[in-house]
Amino acid sequence: MTPFEAAITQAMNNLPLESAHIRALLEADLDELLYHTNRIRQRYHHDYVTLCSIINARSGRCSEDCAFCAQSAHHRAQITEYALRPAAELIRLTRGADERPITHVGLVTSGRAAVRGRERTELLKAVRTLTPQLRAKLCLSLGIVDDALLRELRALGVQRLHHNLETSRRFFPQICTTHSYDERVENVRRILAHGFEACSGGLFGLGETWDDRVALATTLRELGVQSVPLNFLMAIPGTPLEHMPPLAPREILRIVALFRCILPRADVKVAGGRPLLRDLQPLIFYAGATSMMIGDYLTRPGRDVNADLQMIVDLGLRTRRPWVE
Ligand code: SF4
C-alpha cells in the first residue's frame, strides 16, 4: 500500500494520520485527492450539508491586536462600530436569518471577553426569547467565556458556542500578541466541558506553513470539536496583513481536503473568504466540506443566498433541517 492509499484508509476509518500520511496527502495530485475526500465526506455525512448565517451583534473597538481583523482598535480599518445591539434588534435580525434553510444562526460579538453588565443582560434577554422560537439552533461567539455565563447559557437551552483557534500554537504569536494560544484552547475546552458543541476552526493565508495547518487540524481533532469553520484571508485595508496575497483556489481546496482527512466526522465549514474560490466554489464539497456560511460576513457582504442554495440543489446535496429531524 502506498503512503497515499494508507492515508485515505486511515481517514476512511476515522483513524489518526501519521506524518508520512500527511506528506502523501500534501504531495498528492489534487484531482485524485478530491476523488477520495468526496468519498470520505459521503461515508460520514451522506448527502447532507449544513448552512449557517452570522449576525454581527457588537462591532469593532476590540482591545486585541489580531493582525487580520478589521475590528481591532489597534488597526485603522474602516468599519462601522457599535456596542451590543439592543435585545429587540438582536431578536429581529435573528428571526430574519431564521427564515433561511440554515441549521445554525450565530450571534458574534467583537472583543476578547464575553459581554458584561448591561450588555450581558440584553444578550441574555434576546437568548431567552429566541431559543424556544427558532427553527435553527443558536450559536454564540462571545470570545472568552466564564463558567457562570456558560451555566446560564446552558440553562437557557443554548447548544453551541464558537471560538476559533485561528492557527497553530507555533504561528499564533506572529498574528496576535495581546492574548495567548492557551487562552483560546482553554476556552474551547471549557465550552466542551459544560456540554456545549464547539465550533472552532481557523484562518488561512496569514503566512502560515502547511505544518501550521496540520498542527491546527490535529489540535482540533484532539479537542473533539464538532464544527470546524475554515476561513481564507481577504486582506482588509488598514490591517497589518493588508498586503497579503490571496490564496489560490486550488490551495484552498487542498486545505479543505486536508481538514476532511484529519477530521472525517467533523462538520467542516467553508466560511469567510469563499469568494476567493471564484468559479471553483462547488468543488469545496468534493474536497470534503459539509457546511457553508451563507449571507453576509462580519464586515463584508457575502454572495447571493439564492445562488448558494441553487448550487447545493444542483450538486444533488440536501440541507439538514434540524426542525424536522
Ligand atoms: S479578539 Fe476577535 S474581534 Fe478582537 S481583534 Fe481578535 S479576532 Fe478581532
Residues whose N, C-alpha, C, O or C-beta is under 5 A from the ligand:
A	BS01	SF4	C62 E64 D65 C66 C69 Q71 S72 S110 G111 R112
